[in-house]
Amino acid sequence: MRLLAFILLFLPFPALAAQCPRPDPPEVEVILAQDDVEQDSDLSIAQLKEMMSEDDGSTKAMHGGREHFPLGVTATRAGYTYGVEVLVQTHPDGTHCASLSKLTLEFRFADVHIHLARELPSRSCIQREVLAHENRHVAVDRNLVQSWKNRISDAAKQAARSVGTITVRNVNTAPATLAEQLKPELDTAINRLLEDRARLQALVDSPAEYSRISRVCNGAAQGIVRKALR
């Protein structure tokens, strides 16, 4: 009997939802972007090493192996935001049918900053090599903005279509409720982008590349690091 009472309690909700009209496909706007790059030579090798060791990976992507003494670091904050616009129709009993009319999603590589160790002689061969290496990290993110635009757009459209129509008693709760339903699919799509990014950035920071940097310019990097550690 208690089970029957439980079922009867919830029967009005499907019936009510059936009265809501089928929504039109929502509009979806997706923006993938990368901020302009800033550059400085203000920090020492030791400070760059400390910067990398303090990064928890949650908001900032520090490129470079933590096991070596960095001559350059590219720091970038990667993240996304999204907003919804909601269409609401009200029934005579005061219940509201709410559907998604627009989803706007923006993913951005923000605060892009190349830090070159101040021990690198200005305009030297080794400074140019380190800068070229760091610019490869920047290029990876720039290419991701282009190569992932369609995939993120498709995922956002799928997420928006899957929401459908909800019924709410308080119209003010509709945007937050619909946004929360979108979040798992959007998170999944963005996490896949970031996994691809981690793979590609690791290729830039390969052991072969570190070995090359240590040998170019007549081994200047090795001498600079030894001097900095005295």
GIVENRA-V278757 format. One record per pair of residues at least 24 apart in sequence whose C-alpha atoms are under 10 Angstrom apart, sorted by the first residue. I is the first residue (numbers start at 1). J is the second residue. D is the distance in Angstrom with one decimal. If there is no record, write none. Layout:
I | J | D
I | J | D
This chain:
13 | 167 | 8.3
14 | 167 | 9.6
16 | 91 | 9.6
16 | 95 | 8.7
16 | 96 | 9.9
16 | 97 | 9.2
16 | 166 | 9.8
16 | 167 | 7.7
17 | 95 | 9.9
17 | 96 | 9.7
17 | 97 | 7.7
17 | 165 | 7.7
17 | 166 | 7.0
17 | 167 | 6.3
17 | 168 | 9.8
18 | 165 | 9.6
18 | 167 | 9.8
19 | 91 | 8.9
19 | 97 | 8.6
19 | 167 | 9.8
20 | 89 | 8.2
20 | 90 | 9.4
20 | 91 | 8.9
20 | 96 | 8.7
20 | 97 | 5.8
20 | 98 | 8.5
20 | 99 | 9.4
20 | 165 | 7.2
20 | 166 | 8.3
20 | 167 | 8.0
21 | 89 | 9.0
21 | 97 | 8.2
21 | 98 | 9.8
21 | 99 | 9.5
21 | 164 | 10.0
21 | 165 | 8.1
22 | 99 | 8.8
22 | 164 | 7.7
22 | 165 | 7.3
23 | 87 | 8.8
23 | 97 | 9.8
23 | 98 | 9.0
23 | 99 | 6.3
23 | 100 | 7.9
23 | 101 | 8.2
23 | 161 | 9.4
23 | 164 | 6.8
23 | 165 | 6.9
24 | 99 | 8.7
24 | 100 | 8.8
24 | 101 | 7.7
24 | 161 | 9.3
24 | 164 | 9.3
25 | 99 | 9.6
25 | 100 | 8.3
25 | 101 | 7.5
25 | 102 | 8.9
25 | 157 | 9.0
25 | 160 | 8.1
25 | 161 | 6.5
25 | 164 | 9.0
26 | 84 | 9.9
26 | 85 | 9.2
26 | 86 | 9.4
26 | 87 | 9.8
26 | 99 | 8.5
26 | 100 | 5.9
26 | 101 | 4.5
26 | 102 | 5.1
26 | 103 | 7.2
26 | 157 | 8.1
26 | 160 | 6.6
26 | 161 | 7.0
26 | 163 | 9.9
26 | 164 | 9.5
27 | 84 | 9.9
27 | 85 | 9.3
27 | 100 | 8.5
27 | 101 | 6.1
27 | 102 | 4.5
27 | 103 | 6.3
27 | 104 | 8.4
27 | 157 | 8.2
27 | 160 | 8.5
27 | 161 | 9.7
28 | 84 | 9.5
28 | 100 | 10.0
28 | 101 | 8.6
28 | 102 | 5.7
28 | 103 | 4.8
28 | 104 | 5.9
28 | 105 | 7.9
28 | 153 | 7.8
28 | 154 | 9.5
28 | 156 | 7.1
28 | 157 | 6.2
28 | 158 | 9.8
28 | 159 | 10.0
28 | 160 | 7.6
28 | 161 | 9.8
29 | 82 | 9.7
29 | 83 | 10.0
29 | 102 | 7.8
29 | 103 | 6.3
29 | 104 | 4.7
29 | 105 | 6.3
29 | 106 | 8.4
29 | 153 | 7.7
29 | 156 | 8.5
29 | 157 | 8.9
30 | 82 | 9.1
30 | 103 | 8.3
30 | 104 | 6.0
30 | 105 | 4.9
30 | 106 | 5.8
30 | 107 | 8.0
30 | 149 | 7.7
30 | 150 | 9.0
30 | 152 | 7.5
30 | 153 | 5.9
30 | 154 | 9.5
30 | 156 | 7.8
30 | 157 | 9.4
31 | 80 | 9.5
31 | 81 | 10.0
31 | 82 | 10.0
31 | 104 | 8.0
31 | 105 | 6.2
31 | 106 | 4.6
31 | 107 | 6.2
31 | 108 | 8.0
31 | 145 | 9.0
31 | 149 | 7.7
31 | 152 | 9.2
31 | 153 | 8.7
32 | 80 | 9.0
32 | 105 | 8.5
32 | 106 | 5.9
32 | 107 | 4.9
32 | 108 | 5.8
32 | 109 | 8.3
32 | 142 | 9.6
32 | 144 | 8.9
32 | 145 | 5.5
32 | 146 | 7.8
32 | 148 | 8.3
32 | 149 | 6.4
32 | 150 | 10.0
32 | 152 | 8.8
32 | 153 | 9.6
33 | 106 | 7.9
33 | 107 | 6.5
33 | 108 | 4.8
33 | 109 | 6.4
33 | 110 | 8.3
33 | 141 | 9.2
33 | 142 | 7.9
33 | 144 | 9.4
33 | 145 | 6.0
33 | 146 | 8.7
33 | 149 | 9.5
34 | 76 | 9.5
34 | 77 | 10.0
34 | 78 | 9.2
34 | 107 | 8.7
34 | 108 | 5.5
34 | 109 | 4.6
34 | 110 | 6.2
34 | 111 | 8.7
34 | 112 | 7.8
34 | 138 | 9.1
34 | 141 | 7.5
34 | 142 | 6.5
34 | 143 | 9.8
34 | 144 | 9.6
34 | 145 | 7.2
35 | 76 | 9.3
35 | 77 | 9.9
35 | 108 | 7.4
35 | 109 | 6.2
35 | 110 | 5.2
35 | 111 | 6.4
35 | 112 | 6.2
35 | 113 | 9.4
35 | 142 | 9.5
36 | 109 | 9.4
36 | 110 | 8.3
36 | 111 | 7.9
36 | 112 | 6.7
36 | 113 | 8.6
36 | 138 | 9.9
37 | 74 | 9.6
37 | 75 | 10.0
37 | 76 | 9.5
37 | 110 | 9.1
37 | 111 | 7.6
37 | 112 | 5.1
37 | 113 | 5.6
37 | 114 | 7.2
37 | 135 | 9.3
37 | 138 | 8.1
38 | 74 | 9.7
38 | 75 | 10.0
38 | 111 | 8.0
38 | 112 | 6.3
38 | 113 | 4.7
38 | 114 | 6.2
38 | 115 | 8.5
39 | 74 | 9.1
39 | 112 | 8.7
39 | 113 | 5.6
39 | 114 | 4.7
39 | 115 | 5.9
39 | 116 | 7.5
39 | 131 | 9.5
40 | 72 | 10.0
40 | 113 | 8.0
40 | 114 | 6.6
40 | 115 | 5.3
40 | 116 | 6.2
40 | 117 | 8.5
40 | 118 | 8.5
41 | 72 | 9.0
41 | 114 | 8.7
41 | 115 | 5.9
41 | 116 | 4.7
41 | 117 | 5.6
41 | 118 | 4.8
41 | 119 | 8.4
41 | 120 | 8.3
41 | 121 | 9.9
41 | 122 | 9.0
42 | 115 | 7.5
42 | 116 | 7.5
42 | 117 | 7.1
42 | 118 | 5.7
42 | 119 | 9.4
43 | 71 | 9.8
43 | 72 | 9.4
43 | 115 | 7.1
43 | 116 | 7.3
43 | 117 | 5.6
43 | 118 | 5.7
43 | 119 | 8.6
44 | 70 | 9.3
44 | 71 | 8.5
44 | 72 | 9.5
44 | 115 | 9.4
44 | 116 | 8.3
44 | 117 | 5.1
44 | 118 | 5.3
44 | 119 | 6.5
44 | 120 | 9.2
44 | 228 | 8.4
45 | 69 | 6.6
45 | 70 | 6.0
45 | 71 | 6.0
45 | 72 | 8.0
45 | 73 | 9.7
45 | 115 | 9.9
45 | 116 | 8.6
45 | 117 | 5.4
45 | 118 | 7.4
45 | 119 | 7.2
45 | 120 | 9.3
45 | 224 | 9.4
45 | 225 | 7.8
45 | 228 | 7.2
45 | 229 | 9.0
46 | 70 | 8.3
46 | 71 | 9.5
46 | 117 | 8.9
46 | 225 | 9.7
46 | 228 | 8.0
46 | 229 | 8.4
47 | 117 | 8.7
48 | 72 | 7.4
48 | 73 | 6.9
48 | 115 | 7.9
48 | 116 | 8.6
48 | 117 | 7.3
48 | 118 | 9.9
49 | 73 | 8.9
51 | 75 | 9.5
60 | 109 | 9.7
60 | 110 | 9.3
60 | 111 | 9.2
60 | 112 | 9.8
61 | 109 | 9.6
61 | 112 | 9.7
61 | 198 | 9.2
61 | 201 | 9.9
62 | 113 | 10.0
62 | 137 | 9.9
63 | 114 | 9.8
63 | 134 | 8.1
63 | 137 | 7.2
63 | 138 | 9.7
63 | 198 | 9.6
63 | 201 | 7.3
63 | 202 | 8.4
63 | 204 | 8.9
63 | 205 | 7.6
64 | 134 | 9.0
64 | 137 | 9.5
64 | 201 | 9.0
64 | 202 | 8.6
64 | 204 | 8.9
64 | 205 | 6.1
64 | 206 | 9.4
64 | 210 | 9.5
65 | 202 | 9.0
65 | 205 | 6.9
65 | 206 | 8.9
65 | 207 | 9.3
65 | 210 | 9.1
68 | 210 | 9.1
69 | 225 | 7.2
69 | 228 | 9.8
69 | 229 | 9.6
70 | 115 | 9.8
70 | 116 | 8.8
70 | 117 | 7.6
70 | 130 | 9.5
70 | 210 | 9.9
70 | 221 | 9.9
70 | 225 | 8.8
71 | 115 | 8.5
71 | 116 | 6.1
71 | 117 | 5.0
71 | 118 | 8.5
71 | 119 | 8.2
71 | 120 | 7.5
71 | 126 | 9.3
71 | 127 | 8.5
71 | 130 | 6.8
71 | 131 | 9.2
71 | 134 | 9.8
71 | 213 | 9.7
71 | 221 | 7.9
71 | 224 | 9.0
71 | 225 | 8.2
72 | 114 | 7.2
72 | 115 | 5.5
72 | 116 | 4.4
72 | 117 | 5.6
72 | 118 | 9.3
72 | 120 | 9.4
72 | 127 | 9.0
72 | 130 | 6.3
72 | 131 | 7.3
72 | 133 | 8.4
72 | 134 | 6.8
73 | 113 | 8.2
73 | 114 | 5.9
73 | 115 | 5.2
73 | 116 | 6.6
73 | 117 | 8.3
73 | 130 | 9.2
73 | 131 | 9.4
73 | 133 | 9.5
73 | 134 | 6.8
73 | 137 | 9.5
74 | 112 | 7.2
74 | 113 | 5.7
74 | 114 | 4.4
74 | 115 | 6.1
74 | 116 | 8.6
74 | 131 | 9.7
74 | 133 | 9.6
74 | 134 | 6.1
74 | 135 | 8.3
74 | 136 | 9.8
74 | 137 | 7.1
74 | 138 | 7.6
75 | 109 | 9.9
75 | 110 | 9.3
75 | 111 | 7.5
75 | 112 | 5.9
75 | 113 | 5.3
75 | 114 | 6.5
75 | 115 | 7.8
75 | 134 | 9.7
75 | 137 | 9.6
75 | 138 | 9.4
76 | 108 | 9.7
76 | 109 | 6.2
76 | 110 | 6.0
76 | 111 | 5.6
76 | 112 | 4.6
76 | 113 | 6.5
76 | 114 | 8.9
76 | 137 | 9.9
76 | 138 | 8.9
76 | 141 | 9.4
77 | 108 | 8.1
77 | 109 | 5.8
77 | 110 | 5.0
77 | 111 | 5.9
77 | 112 | 7.1
77 | 113 | 9.5
78 | 107 | 7.6
78 | 108 | 5.9
78 | 109 | 4.6
78 | 110 | 6.1
78 | 111 | 8.7
78 | 112 | 9.3
78 | 141 | 9.7
78 | 194 | 8.6
79 | 106 | 8.5
79 | 107 | 5.8
79 | 108 | 5.9
79 | 109 | 6.9
79 | 110 | 8.0
79 | 190 | 8.5
79 | 194 | 9.5
80 | 105 | 7.2
80 | 106 | 5.5
80 | 107 | 4.1
80 | 108 | 6.2
80 | 109 | 8.9
80 | 186 | 9.4
80 | 187 | 9.1
80 | 190 | 8.0
81 | 105 | 5.9
81 | 106 | 5.4
81 | 107 | 6.6
81 | 108 | 8.8
81 | 186 | 9.9
82 | 106 | 6.1
82 | 107 | 8.6
82 | 179 | 8.3
82 | 182 | 9.5
82 | 183 | 9.0
82 | 186 | 9.1
83 | 175 | 8.8
83 | 176 | 9.5
83 | 179 | 7.4
84 | 160 | 9.6
84 | 174 | 10.0
84 | 175 | 6.5
84 | 176 | 8.6
84 | 178 | 7.9
84 | 179 | 6.6
84 | 182 | 9.6
85 | 174 | 9.8
85 | 175 | 7.1
85 | 178 | 9.5
85 | 179 | 9.5
86 | 171 | 9.9
86 | 174 | 7.4
86 | 175 | 6.2
86 | 176 | 9.9
86 | 178 | 8.4
86 | 179 | 9.8
87 | 165 | 9.5
87 | 174 | 9.3
87 | 175 | 9.4
88 | 165 | 9.5
88 | 166 | 9.7
88 | 167 | 9.4
88 | 168 | 9.7
88 | 171 | 7.6
88 | 174 | 8.4
88 | 175 | 10.0
89 | 167 | 9.6
89 | 171 | 9.5
90 | 167 | 9.5
90 | 168 | 9.6
90 | 169 | 9.6
90 | 171 | 8.9
93 | 169 | 9.6
94 | 168 | 9.2
94 | 169 | 6.9
94 | 170 | 8.9
94 | 171 | 9.6
95 | 167 | 6.8
95 | 168 | 6.1
95 | 169 | 5.0
95 | 170 | 7.8
95 | 171 | 8.4
96 | 166 | 8.2
96 | 167 | 5.5
96 | 168 | 5.3
96 | 169 | 6.1
96 | 170 | 7.5
96 | 171 | 6.4
96 | 174 | 8.9
97 | 165 | 6.5
97 | 166 | 5.8
97 | 167 | 4.7
97 | 168 | 6.7
97 | 169 | 9.0
97 | 171 | 8.7
97 | 174 | 8.9
98 | 164 | 8.7
98 | 165 | 5.6
98 | 166 | 5.4
98 | 167 | 6.1
98 | 168 | 7.3
98 | 171 | 7.9
98 | 173 | 9.8
98 | 174 | 6.3
98 | 175 | 8.4
98 | 177 | 9.7
98 | 178 | 8.5
99 | 160 | 9.8
99 | 161 | 10.0
99 | 163 | 7.8
99 | 164 | 6.2
99 | 165 | 4.6
99 | 166 | 6.5
99 | 167 | 8.9
99 | 174 | 8.3
99 | 175 | 8.9
99 | 178 | 7.8
100 | 160 | 7.2
100 | 161 | 8.5
100 | 163 | 7.4
100 | 164 | 7.3
100 | 165 | 7.5
100 | 166 | 9.4
100 | 174 | 9.3
100 | 175 | 8.3
100 | 178 | 7.1
100 | 179 | 9.0
101 | 160 | 8.9
102 | 160 | 8.2
103 | 156 | 7.9
103 | 157 | 8.4
103 | 159 | 9.4
103 | 160 | 6.9
103 | 179 | 8.9
103 | 182 | 9.3
104 | 156 | 8.8
105 | 152 | 9.1
105 | 153 | 8.8
105 | 156 | 7.7
105 | 186 | 8.9
106 | 152 | 10.0
107 | 145 | 8.6
107 | 149 | 9.7
107 | 152 | 9.3
107 | 190 | 8.2
108 | 141 | 9.7
108 | 145 | 8.4
109 | 138 | 9.5
109 | 141 | 7.3
109 | 142 | 8.6
109 | 144 | 10.0
109 | 145 | 8.6
112 | 138 | 7.9
112 | 141 | 10.0
113 | 138 | 9.1
114 | 138 | 8.7
117 | 224 | 10.0
119 | 221 | 9.9
119 | 224 | 6.8
119 | 225 | 8.5
119 | 227 | 9.1
119 | 228 | 7.5
120 | 220 | 9.3
120 | 221 | 8.4
120 | 224 | 7.3
120 | 225 | 9.7
121 | 224 | 9.4
124 | 217 | 8.9
124 | 220 | 9.7
125 | 216 | 8.4
125 | 217 | 5.9
125 | 218 | 9.4
125 | 220 | 8.5
126 | 213 | 8.1
126 | 214 | 9.3
126 | 215 | 9.9
126 | 216 | 7.3
126 | 217 | 5.9
126 | 218 | 9.1
126 | 219 | 8.8
126 | 220 | 6.5
126 | 221 | 6.7
126 | 224 | 9.7
127 | 217 | 9.6
127 | 220 | 9.7
127 | 221 | 9.2
128 | 217 | 9.9
129 | 212 | 9.9
129 | 213 | 7.2
129 | 216 | 8.1
129 | 217 | 8.5
129 | 221 | 9.9
130 | 213 | 7.5
130 | 221 | 9.3
133 | 204 | 7.7
133 | 205 | 8.7
133 | 209 | 8.7
133 | 210 | 9.8
133 | 213 | 8.8
134 | 204 | 8.9
134 | 205 | 9.7
136 | 201 | 8.7
136 | 204 | 7.0
136 | 205 | 9.7
137 | 197 | 9.9
137 | 200 | 8.9
137 | 201 | 6.4
137 | 202 | 9.5
137 | 203 | 9.7
137 | 204 | 6.8
137 | 205 | 8.8
138 | 201 | 9.4
139 | 201 | 9.8
140 | 197 | 7.5
140 | 198 | 9.8
140 | 200 | 6.9
140 | 201 | 6.8
140 | 204 | 8.7
141 | 194 | 9.9
141 | 197 | 7.2
141 | 200 | 9.1
141 | 201 | 8.6
143 | 197 | 9.8
144 | 193 | 7.9
144 | 194 | 9.4
144 | 196 | 8.6
144 | 197 | 7.3
144 | 200 | 9.5
145 | 193 | 9.5
147 | 193 | 9.8
148 | 189 | 9.8
148 | 190 | 9.6
148 | 192 | 9.8
148 | 193 | 7.1
148 | 196 | 9.8
151 | 189 | 8.0
151 | 190 | 9.8
151 | 193 | 9.1
152 | 186 | 8.3
152 | 189 | 6.3
152 | 190 | 7.4
152 | 192 | 9.6
152 | 193 | 8.4
153 | 189 | 9.5
154 | 189 | 9.5
155 | 185 | 7.3
155 | 186 | 7.0
155 | 188 | 8.9
155 | 189 | 6.4
155 | 190 | 9.3
156 | 182 | 8.5
156 | 183 | 9.9
156 | 185 | 7.8
156 | 186 | 6.4
156 | 189 | 8.2
157 | 186 | 9.9
158 | 182 | 9.6
158 | 185 | 8.5
158 | 186 | 9.5
159 | 183 | 8.5
159 | 184 | 8.8
159 | 185 | 6.0
159 | 186 | 7.1
159 | 189 | 10.0
160 | 185 | 9.4
160 | 186 | 9.6
